[in-house]
């Protein structure tokens, strides 16, 4: 009787492997369910670090009021898109293949990846325009165009997979499934490569023009302007470079998926999960390296003190702020 009661108790306990990782979930790519658990942990940790990095950049821009310049606005909106791009990676729950939650996650990943990519391209375009001495009015008009491009265009490629019901389990998260390899490259990887080629070509042309300007200009002021512009580009260029490097692991992983769809490599997925959400974190390193933060405590106090009489403004400081957002020193106001 005791053995029968024990067997009854055992039979009443649910199988945790099928409860936590039920059949037809996004963990089907790996025979060991713990693999997906590890990928989710890595993804959530890197997304957290990226979120913190983005929050730091936005905090610094707000505290020092660096949104008044063209470059400051570009960095701000690039950071906002990178911050939003961390949200889909925080969800580590098991998702059923046919669930609305899985499809929604896949759409948001595609849409937000596109916004980050296009804001990197817009940073490049603005710096390119600056090297050709475009007036501030032209740059102001470009900002409106940038918003249309970066927030509206991504709706198109992120919505195309709906026509083939292509969003679903894709490794340890939801995206375009392994059965739609061509669609993966059509809506994301091929356009991404083309945009990165544009970014690389633009920076090559900019450096050629700046080098030629150094040989052409004869006045000290002109030489100084050219050298300062080079310093601006030396900082701003790292945002697209960071994006390019972090995208390589995801590209290699998806190429391997296309070549051997039934034999995923856990190591590549780890690199994919580790690198993809990290744009915000590495951008914060670039921002920290390319900027100075003078009188930080006084500035912070002046922003939040209601009774402050003498409010410190960084732009009133005679020292060079070293701010990469002061693109050509052109103010919006």
ZABA-955967 format. One record per atom (N, C-alpha, C): z, y, x; residue in one letter. Coordinates in steps of 0.001 Angstrom, whole numbers, plus 500000, padded with zeros to 6 digits. Atoms other than C-alpha are relative to their C-alpha. Layout:
ZABA-955967
ZYXA
...
***
This chain:
ZABA-955967
500000498789500827X
500000500000500000X
500000501263500863X
499957498842499082X
500817502302502911X
498645500270500612X
501331499798499412X
497386501700504472X
499038500589498998X
500890499449501026X
495647502414501183X
500311501460499725X
499639498593500214X
497635505625500740X
499516500870501146X
500493499252498845X
496740506692504283X
498506500235499924X
501452499855500133X
493082506032503656X
499642500997498924X
500239499040501062X
493328508051500453X
500188501425500495X
499746498667499439X
494830510983502351X
498858500427500916X
501088499682499082X
492143510780505040X
498728500347499251X
501227499749500758X
489377510603502479X
500051501318499255X
499870498733500721X
490795513663500708X
499855501219500899X
500149498887499063X
490621515775503871X
498521500262500250X
501430499714499803X
487243517558504115X
499596499880501452X
500556500073498649X
485036517000507127X
499735501412500493X
500106498614499535X
485458520231509075X
498656500291500636X
501297499765499372X
482182519749510918X
498948500356498979X
500965499666501049X
480286519862507629X
500450501204499196X
499518498831500720X
482548522559506170X
499691501282500760X
500255498811499187X
482271524994509050X
498524500115500347X
501410500008499643X
478729523980510017X
499249499089499037X
500684500852500954X
477106522624506849X
498548499805500363X
501409500268499712X
473641521160506886X
499134501152499555X
500959498936500304X
470671523524506812X
500615501381500205X
499477498684499660X
472552526384508421X
499333500481501265X
500638499429498815X
471606528653511281X
500482499336501271X
499549500718498816X
473392526260513652X
499243498693500198X
500742501251499903X
470879523445513161X
499204499879501291X
500781500061498764X
469096524371516412X
500721499249501109X
499214500646498960X
471906522810518440X
500747498800499424X
499315501211500448X
473314519313518165X
501509500162500019X
498563499775499894X
476776520537519170X
500363501294499264X
499645498784500753X
478245522968516583X
500760501020500825X
499254499047499189X
480485524481519248X
499078500948500761X
500960499124499310X
477350525905520894X
499788501281499208X
500199498818500836X
476765528227517962X
501269500843499934X
498734499269500000X
480434529123517899X
500120500850501253X
499965499254498742X
480213530164521554X
499038501185499968X
500980498924500085X
477076532214520900X
500504501133499119X
499468498974500893X
478746534026518022X
501102500803500666X
498929499299499292X
481780534865520164X
499414500973501018X
500647499137499006X
479563536238522955X
499342501187499328X
500711498938500712X
477497538221520493X
500969501042499448X
499026499073500569X
480537539756518801X
500710500818501085X
499358499273498913X
482175540678522111X
499088501084500564X
500927499011499446X
479077542395523486X
499716501107498995X
500194498976501021X
478532544183520174X
501192500954499957X
498805499161499973X
482112545450520366X
499964500971501170X
500113499130498828X
481606546789523892X
498938501077499785X
501069499045500257X
478349548429522818X
500452501060499000X
499478499059500992X
480059550014519807X
500907501024500673X
499097499094499284X
482741551476522083X
499215500974500873X
500824499124499173X
480099552814524470X
499304501072499189X
500666499024500874X
478188554484521636X
501002501029499477X
498974499082500499X
481406555965520250X
500389501010501073X
499683499089498906X
482160557460523673X
498940501098500120X
501076499004499862X
478745559164523887X
500072501008498857X
499948499102501153X
479005560584520360X
501214500916500093X
498790499199499847X
482567561752521028X
499779501111501018X
500246498993498965X
481494563546524228X
499031501068499516X
500970499032500519X
478510565176522503X
500664500952499016X
499318499167500990X
480727566428519675X
500999500929500673X
498979499192499339X
483557567630521933X
499383501156500786X
500634498969499171X
481209569544524242X
498854500721499272X
501041499351500816X
478833570607521427X
498631499933500666X
501260500154499283X
475855569192523271X
498837499634499085X
501097500277500925X
473804568656520123X
499099501218499805X
500801498788500175X
472439572205520403X
498707499965500799X
501198500042499172X
469827571236522987X
499089498856499564X
500984501013500365X
466696569152522593X
500428498631500518X
499586501266499414X
467878566469524984X
501268499464499378X
498762500427500632X
471315566408523399X
499762499357498647X
500326500596501303X
469836565730519976X
499357498625500170X
500659501287499778X
467651562950521351X
501002498912500378X
498995500972499588X
470561561220523068X
500920499666498829X
499126500229501145X
472690561636519934X
499377499012499019X
500621500874500998X
470185559974517604X
499655498628500586X
500159501299499345X
469349557266520137X
501313499228499943X
498690500649500014X
473072556537520307X
500387499566498597X
499693500379501378X
473462556537516521X
499248498728499600X
500770501201500337X
470671553973516179X
500538498785500736X
499417501111499249X
472206551830518938X
501340499581499413X
498716500326500621X
475606552052517253X
499791499189498719X
500281500748501234X
474193550933513896X
499449498613500310X
500590501282499627X
472359548148515698X
501048498957500370X
498947500969499700X
475695546564516595X
500546499334498739X
499368500509501217X
476708546012512957X
499575498582499626X
500373501365500375X
474585542902512227X
500566498932500925X
499516500988499034X
475979541227515348X
501487499689499841X
498585500271500218X
479578541422514152X
500223498815499059X
499848501074500977X
478951538820511455X
499764498664500689X
500118501307499365X
479652535388512919X
500206498852499045X
499782501063500979X
480102533472509672X
498773499118499881X
501099500916500264X
478011530434508904X
499237500477498779X
500837499470501075X
475110531466506706X
499035498937499527X
500914500985500548X
473204529182504390X
498568500504500098X
501390499639499738X
469469529108504954X
499389500828498878X
500628499322501130X
468597530315501461X
500801501210499518X
499117498958500500X
471321532941501190X
499400501384500175X
500409498603499913X
470692536593500534X
500606500660501225X
499326499446498834X
473173537376503299X
499204499755501267X
500790500333498815X
471028535616505886X
498733500849500061X
501233499203500051X
467853537384504763X
500303501464500300X
499617498604499767X
469644540737504753X
500295500252501476X
499708499860498585X
470945540195508270X
498717500025500824X
501268500029499279X
467462539290509501X
499229501296499866X
500727498750500213X
465956542416507929X
500646501138500785X
499317498919499310X
468607544735509350X
499828499900501509X
500207500156498562X
468250543270512848X
498623500527500384X
501361499545499702X
464482543887512762X
499885501510499862X
500105498559500239X
464779547377511278X
500720500804501080X
499215499230499036X
467517548578513633X
499490499825501422X
500637500171498694X
465857547042516708X
498824500958500155X
501137499090499969X
462781549065515820X
500455501460500168X
499544498614499864X
464774552308515455X
500427500302501435X
499593499797498609X
466305551873518924X
498773500092500906X
501222499983499192X
462892551093520432X
499270501331499863X
500763498783500230X
461240554135518836X
500742501243500487X
499276498852499450X
464037556536519798X
499873500044501518X
500274500017498563X
463582555398523401X
498621500572500297X
501348499463499824X
459884556163523033X
499975501509499774X
499972498565500278X
460677559595521563X
500674500774501132X
499402499378498816X
462972560417524499X
498932500174501076X
501072499938499005X
460038559612526769X
498970501061499635X
501009499035500441X
457602561682524704X
500487501431500181X
499471498647499866X
459888564721524700X
500042500430501460X
499967499659498574X
460400564603528472X
498577500224500506X
501404499829499611X
456627564204528883X
499488501374499564X
500390498677500473X
456068567299526738X
500642501097500838X
499304498999499199X
458650569174528786X
499332500213501347X
500671499865498707X
456825568461532031X
498704500786499886X
501221499241500216X
453755570075530487X
500295501381499414X
499589498642500340X
455731573248529709X
499742500343498540X
500145499712501419X
455604572958525939X
501105500964499569X
498973499038500434X
457416575842524178X
501054499333499130X
498897500581500751X
460718575262522441X
499644499807498528X
500403500153501393X
459110575789519035X
499270498685499782X
500722501261500096X
456851572827519700X
500955498816500043X
499019501074499917X
459794570653520703X
500817499902498722X
499247499999501254X
461638571690517544X
499207499302498895X
500835500688500973X
458713570573515411X
499926498504500289X
500037501412499638X
458598567310517327X
501224499252499506X
498789500669500467X
462200566548516330X
499850499525498566X
500228500423501384X
461192566442512680X
499067498791499967X
500929501121499904X
458314564145513590X
500711498753500515X
499256501135499453X
460652561927515622X
500826499310498916X
499187500598501066X
462920561426512621X
499135499183499041X
500894500743500888X
460005560390510426X
499561498690500647X
500471501187499288X
458738557961513054X
501111498966500138X
498939500947499618X
462078556428513996X
500742499398498817X
499255500540501141X
463597555989510546X
499101499401498925X
500878500487501070X
460566555350508293X
499049498891500456X
500943501019499530X
458058553381510392X
500642498610500109X
499418501345499913X
460526550506511058X
500087499254498680X
499965500684501301X
460565549787507322X
498808499062499852X
501223500799500163X
456998548437507584X
500102498652500715X
499939501310499338X
457369545740510286X
501192499158499557X
498840500775500430X
460831544758509051X
499814499405498612X
500250500513501347X
459461544201505538X
498870498980499952X
501133500945499989X
456345542209506508X
500449498548499874X
499592501409500136X
458266538892506933X
500340499566498583X
499713500375501390X
459187539028503236X
498784499344499343X
501219500562500586X
455557538199502418X
499882498512500250X
500034501429499665X
455994534786504074X
501373499335499847X
498635500534500139X
459673534325503183X
500500499499501357X
499813500449498614X
460158534195506951X
501392500245500554X
498648499775499504X
463721535448507321X
500888498798499698X
499118501140500157X
466229532675507898X
500692499678501306X
499314500377498758X
468165530768510582X
499079500082501205X
500799499834498786X
466941531628514073X
500915499894501208X
499031500200498936X
469247530119516646X
501396500096499440X
498626499828500471X
472811531322516132X
500145501211499085X
499974498887500939X
471895534210513821X
498744499942499164X
501156499996500899X
469366535044511148X
498972501026500455X
501125499132499675X
465979536507511934X
498749499284499499X
501213500729500350X
462338535332511667X
500138498568500537X
499704501390499658X
462535531529511695X
499017499435501028X
500830500661498990X
461094529146514277X
498653499536499465X
501266500437500588X
458358528121511850X
498997501149499863X
500887498831500067X
456878531641512016X
499959500694501366X
500019499467498630X
456441532092515770X
499037501179500120X
500976498920499917X
453306534211515402X
500497501277499373X
499459498821500670X
455091536535513011X
501059500689500866X
499016499412499087X
457914537027515515X
499329500945500995X
500682499194498992X
455490538306518112X
499203501121499356X
500796498975500661X
453389540221515593X
500807501196499531X
499198498900500546X
456195542267514050X
500976500572501009X
499017499475499072X
458326542697517141X
499568499961501464X
500115500079498545X
457570541415520644X
498726500636500539X
501232499358499522X
453931542490521008X
500081501516499856X
499818498539500069X
454609546006519625X
501016500521501012X
499004499569499032X
457706546205521833X
499389500114501392X
500637499973498688X
455657545353524935X
499057501195500108X
500922498856499990X
453041547980523988X
500756501319500138X
499210498779499897X
455697550663523518X
500588500143501400X
499451499945498643X
457297549765526851X
498919500346501015X
501105499612499125X
453884550036528517X
499720501492499894X
500162498556500190X
453534553505527002X
501081500761500754X
498894499335499322X
456965554477528334X
499789499989501515X
500232500094498565X
456147553213531817X
498852500882500456X
501150499167499643X
452760554959531864X
500349501479499942X
499617498593500143X
454274558229530653X
500831500466501186X
499169499603498864X
456887558271533410X
499185500045501290X
500869499967498825X
454246557464536012X
499214501314500047X
500757498751500055X
452145560432534868X
500902501207500221X
499078498888499814X
455203562690534757X
500346500204501472X
499660499880498585X
456155561908538335X
498821500506500810X
501185499482499318X
452590562525539473X
499886501499499818X
500113498571500276X
452579565920537785X
501082500791500739X
498922499292499325X
455975566887539208X
499785500056501503X
500296499995498566X
454975565862542709X
498890500990500332X
501089499045499799X
451777567872542375X
500504501425499852X
499434498666500206X
453786570842541076X
500748500465501234X
499269499640498781X
455981570779544177X
499060500454501098X
500965499619498982X
452864571054546311X
499263501282499640X
500778498859500471X
451306573780544159X
500821501278499956X
499171498807500142X
454215576131543448X
500327500611501357X
499740499302498758X
454823578758546071X
501303500802499956X
498788499198500092X
457810580700544744X
501215499098499976X
498776500782499990X
461374579546545221X
500448499649498589X
499576500243501375X
462067579911541510X
499232498845499393X
500817501077500562X
459171577662540571X
500399498664500599X
499580501241499365X
460222575087543132X
501334499520499428X
498699500356500558X
463761575206541763X
499854499415498610X
500222500510501347X
462549574729538190X
499457498587500038X
500593501322499907X
460464571746539213X
501025498963500436X
498984500936499524X
463345570156541099X
501045499723498922X
499038500203501079X
465738570714538174X
499422499097498925X
500640500843500994X
463226569158535813X
499962498553500467X
499974501356499458X
462976566166538111X
501370499360499817X
498656500537500180X
466738565782537937X
500251499624498554X
499880500338501409X
466590565884534132X
499349498648499725X
500744501230500242X
463988563123534125X
500687498821500672X
499327501089499289X
465923561098536691X
501136499407499190X
498937500521500867X
468741560793534150X
499436499410498712X
500511500452501292X
466826560523530879X
499156498734500110X
500870501163499851X
464482557898532287X
500780498691499914X
499236501237499946X
467328555387532553X
500270499404498629X
499796500561501334X
467726555039528786X
498902498989499650X
501040501018500222X
464301553350528369X
500056498856501008X
499901501068498995X
464841551433531635X
501066498989499593X
498935500886500479X
468113550019530282X
499487499133498861X
500535500750501138X
466337549031527096X
499055498903500464X
500978500967499501X
463542547303529002X
500692498791500629X
499319501093499301X
465892545244531191X
500742499108499014X
499233500786500958X
468102544166528291X
499116499216499040X
500913500703500912X
465059543108526255X
499337498785500642X
500715501079499313X
463723540720528899X
500523498618499617X
499432501314500291X
466147537870528146X
499625499518498610X
500403500372501357X
465375537938524432X
498531499583499973X
501420500335499961X
461637537919525174X
499775498630500618X
500141501302499350X
461930534961527559X
500492498885499084X
499460501015500903X
464074533059525054X
499033499694498872X
500925500225501122X
461585533553522224X
498688499373500470X
501176500682499458X
458676532533524447X
500299498515500160X
499604501407499880X
460568529325525207X
500068499342498620X
499973500536501364X
461157528857521459X
498605499677499501X
501369500237500431X
457430529170520880X
499392498802500715X
500553501112499226X
456595526709523647X
500641498668499620X
499284501244500355X
459242524143522618X
500958500293498858X
499159499577501130X
460514524981519127X
501132499033499665X
498965500983500328X
462551521769518826X
500933499715501175X
499159500218498818X
464181522040522254X
500529501337500526X
499447498718499547X
466141525312522469X
500893499822501221X
499172500024498792X
467873526114525755X
501231500862499760X
498758499286500282X
471501527060525310X
500221501144500985X
499826498947499006X
471533529064528556X
499214501248499667X
500811498844500395X
468696531295527349X
500586500693498777X
499376499391501176X
470426531811524023X
501245500796500380X
498823499264499534X
473601532837525855X
499574501347500592X
500496498747499422X
471639535428527885X
499468500933498922X
500518499236501132X
469921536549524686X
501148500666499242X
498856499479500746X
473231536942522832X
500811500987500822X
499222499134499115X
474834538606525860X
499336501351500196X
500700498770499614X
472140541211526536X
499562500863498826X
500613499236501090X
470667542222523184X
500900501094499426X
499175498933500597X
473667544132521749X
500529501035500986X
499331499195498981X
474539545865525051X
499369501361500273X
500667498721499760X
472236548898524785X
501001501155500006X
499051498896500087X
475072551190523727X
500940500071501187X
499080500017498873X
477408550091526522X
499337500552501261X
500680499541498790X
474869550618529316X
499518501441499856X
500331498589500213X
473715553883527746X
501195500896500307X
498805499207499706X
477313555087528023X
500196500140501503X
499938499886498546X
477219554309531760X
499025501055500500X
500999499001499614X
474027556345532080X
500491501400499653X
499523498686500442X
475565559196530098X
501142500489500875X
498874499637499136X
478745559150532186X
499515500407501387X
500514499723498660X
476790559101535444X
499218501307500040X
500884498835499996X
474398561874534429X
500633501269499490X
499346498825500552X
476963564286533015X
501313500281500707X
498659499625499581X
480046566193534041X
500790500384498753X
499147499723501151X
482986566719531712X
501083500997500417X
499057499000499475X
484608569989532844X
501087500353498985X
498883499539500832X
488020571017531488X
500149499133498750X
500027500935501137X
488169567926529300X
501173500222499058X
498820499892500860X
491726568328528033X
500042501333499262X
500043498707500676X
491322572036527318X
498972500001498882X
501058500060501008X
488083571364525469X
500438499157498811X
499527500877501071X
489607568508523491X
501040500707499145X
498956499293500737X
492602570625522549X
499417501098499130X
500593498898500747X
490427573529521456X
499249499521498761X
500748500522501148X
488421571288519122X
500913499605498842X
499115500524501031X
491460569996517240X
501213500880499727X
498863499126500206X
494003572797517558X
499653501085498983X
500263499006501039X
494134574928514414X
500496501381500399X
499387498727499620X
496243577619516073X
499506500529501338X
500497499579498693X
494188577934519240X
499417501400499915X
500511498635499973X
493514581565520114X
498823500095500951X
501064500003499002X
491465581166523277X
499348498629500013X
500697501279500095X
488990578415522566X
499036499877501162X
500868500206498840X
487280576997525611X
498645499462499565X
501355500460500253X
483508576576525431X
499373499627501337X
500568500416498714X
481837574552528221X
498833500850500447X
501169499213499599X
478745576743528095X
500399501321500652X
499534498774499362X
480910579685529192X
500422499783501437X
499580500310498644X
481810577896532405X
498861500285500964X
501050499631499055X
479930579188535448X
499485498831500793X
500433501148499209X
479769575786537084X
498942499230499271X
501071500823500551X
476853573465536567X
500587498812499268X
499456501096500798X
477629571028533786X
499399498677500374X
500644501248499641X
475208568480535160X
499592499194498797X
500227500682501267X
474266567655531583X
498558499587499868X
501365500459500171X
471201565505531081X
499435500434498672X
500487499582501301X
471015566821527535X
499489501434500015X
500485498632499929X
470255570372528690X
498540499996500445X
501400500166499651X
466561569568528714X
499325501356500076X
500644498719499738X
464850572619530255X
500869501192499639X
499094498910500363X
467904574631529236X
499604500690498724X
500495499375501214X
466263575271525869X
500962499730498848X
499030500118501070X
468695575936523027X
499300500029498648X
500541499962501371X
468077575299519362X
500454501225499246X
499506498856500725X
470142578245518290X
499789501283500814X
***
